[in-house]
Every structure is written in structure tokens, then in C-alpha cells.
Amino acid sequence: MKRRLMVAGLALALSGCGTVGGWFGSGPARAKPAELVEFKPTASLDQAWKVETGDTAGHLFHPQAEGDDVFAAGGSRVVRIAVANGQTVWNTDAGVKLSAGAGVDQSLVLAGSGKGDLLALDRASGAVRWKVALSSEVTGQLLAVADMVIARTGDGRVHGLAAADGGRKWLYSRSLPALSLRGSGGMVVRDEVLYAGFPGGKLVALNAANGAQLWEATVTLPRGATELERVADVMGNPVVDERQVCAVAYQGRVACFDRRNGSLLWARDTSSNSGLAMDERNVYVTDDKDAVTAFDKASGRAGWRQDKLARRQVTAPLALGTWLVVADSEGVVHVLSADDGSFVARARLDSSVRTAPVDIGPGFAVQTAKGSVVAFRLK
């Protein structure tokens, strides 16, 4: 598994970012990032607070906002932070190096380790309630749904566990291609249905209660003569509204499907190694050339395209009302207009950002590679 992920980092680098080591390895210096363009800010972007977790060590962590708090993981620590003032409510040392987190519901906070440990912490106190060993490295988004906990591992498995004690309720497994990208295989739950993307370009709908497959759809088909050319992974978390679920694949397409049966509504050729977002009007995709494009979510027609962030390794976007927020490997947060993609505001951080910003109610937060969770107010 370690070899597969290391090669996957190289695939990401060669095709998306122009480096040999990519985001997760070492190697010659990557191509120079595009210079930041000058613009007149039309919104104020102010740092509200900053809290440290631990170095992400190349893993993709996803802070989560729930109620009046933000929950985040990094290094070996899981933290609960008050949104209002950035005060740390609790800070728990998990005792293992973490690779994923945080997932949260009304009672639990979830984190996973590179050795396959899944930990459930008490939301109120931060005390570890239970710890179970899964089949391999815990990756990506962790979900807590009703009396279920859902986690993914790097061997292509989705685990449905009892929230009470971590006991197995169901297991969904798929074979993986020889190469895949770190960051592939996101998932989201809506109306008790789990939507999960997989390496190889597949999107699957599962019954979240029992893991039964409801339908399978093809976001894209692998193409090419070599294993590297055939990497076609669904990247980031799928996005869902009342009618449709949309996903994007590396070296493939962005596609939207009917949630009821998985039938294709529309698709457009594009390649992404980070992911997408959606609001009431558009689906927004960060492509592997670090351009952000708005696609009409009803028709798939391409609208505006912001291409002034080339080679900056831009994250998946966050749709936030009239704004769209992304961050990059140079440690810069960019706020774009959701109407036309123009630059609205900008801020600098202490290190690179690899995962999408998260909505925290009054503003948004990002987690840097060094483990800083930084909240911003935007108005």
C-alpha cells in the first residue's frame, strides 16, 4: 500500500502540478507558481483565530464544523475549538500518528491512523470512547450518521460500524487499480444514502444503514496504454442536492447523476486532482491546471473560468454564498466572486493548504500543512 500511494503521488505530480515529488514526496523543484495578480479587494477578509493541531505529514485532514465548534485532527492530536473566539475546549492526544479526521456528530468525534486505527472520542470531553483496528490506513472523510460510523481505508474498503462500540455492521469492498491518487475516494451522506467515489472512475450509492449497493455510475472510463495514463480516480467528496449528485475524476470528466437511479444527467470533459463544490446555481471544479471553472448545474454549460492561479496547486473550492474560496500550496487563500470568478479578497498563511476550506457559519476555516487551523471572517 505504501508503494501504491507513493507512485500515486508521482502521478499527481507529473500530470497535474509539474513536479516530480508532488505534494507528498521529494524531488526537483516544481515549475514556478504563477505570480499573484493585483486587484482591488471588494470584500474584507480578516483572520479571526488560529489554533495548532500537529503536522499533517502529507495526509489530507478535513476539519469539520458542528454547532458552535470546529473539530480538527493533526499529528497525534484531536481538538475542539469554539467558533466564536478560537478557544480550545479540549485537546486530546490520540497516542498514534493520525491520517484522517475529523468526523463529528452530536456525541462522537472521529479520527483515524495510518496503521488502521479508528478512534471515537466523546464530543463533550474529548475522552476516547473506543478504538478499533481496520484493514489498512484510514483515509479521507470520516462520517457519523445516526447510530453508524462510516470510514474508508486505503485498500478500497468502506466500513460501517456501530457508533456505540465500533463493532462492524457492514463492509463494502472493491478491487483497486494498480495506481491511484492520494485524495481519491471521497464520500458524503444525504437522506440515509452514502455516495462514494472510487479509483477507476466509479461513483456508488450505498444504503448507509446496511451497506447495500443501490446503484453504480461511471464518472469516467480509464484511457491510455500505460497504468499511469489509465489513472482515472474520482477526486474529493461528491456533492449533492435534492435532485442530483455530482463528482469529478482525474484525467476524466465532471458528471452529475440522478440520485434516484444513477442515470447520467450531464458530463463535461475536465481533469481534477482536488475536487469540486456546488451551490444553487453552479458546480465549481478546480482542474489539474489549477483553474477554477463554473458549470451550470442544470445543463453542464461552462460559465466563467479563473485561470490566473496556474501551478499553485489549488484546493477544491468552498461555495460560500456570493463567494467561492480556495487555497493553494503557497499558503495563500483566495476569495473569488461566484458570479464571474474575479478576485475579491486574499490572505496569507504560514504554510500550504491541501484540502478545501470549510464553512464554519460566520466565515470559514482552513488547515495548513503545518497543522494550523485558521478561521477567517469575510464580509
Buried (B, 14 or more C-beta within 10 A) or exposed (E): EEEBBBBBBBBBBEBBBBBBBBBBBEEEEBEEBBEBEEEEEEEEBEBBBBBBBBBBBBBBBBBBBBEEBBBBBBBBBBBBBBBEEBEEBBBBEBEBBBBBBBBBBEBBBBBBBBEBBBBBBBBEEBEBBBBBEBBBBBBBBBBBBEEBBBBBBBBBBBBBBBBEEBEEBBEBEBEBBEBBBBBBBBBBBBEEBBBBBBBBBBBBBBBBBEBEEBBEBBBBEBEEEEEBBBBBBBBBBBBBBEEBBBBBBBBBBBBBBBBEEBEEBBBBEBBBBBBBBBBEBBBBBBBBBBBBBBBEBBEBEBBBEBEBBBBBBBBBBBBBEEBBBBBBBBBBBBBBBBBEBEBBBBBEBEBBBBBBBBBBEEBBBBBBBBBBBBBBBBE
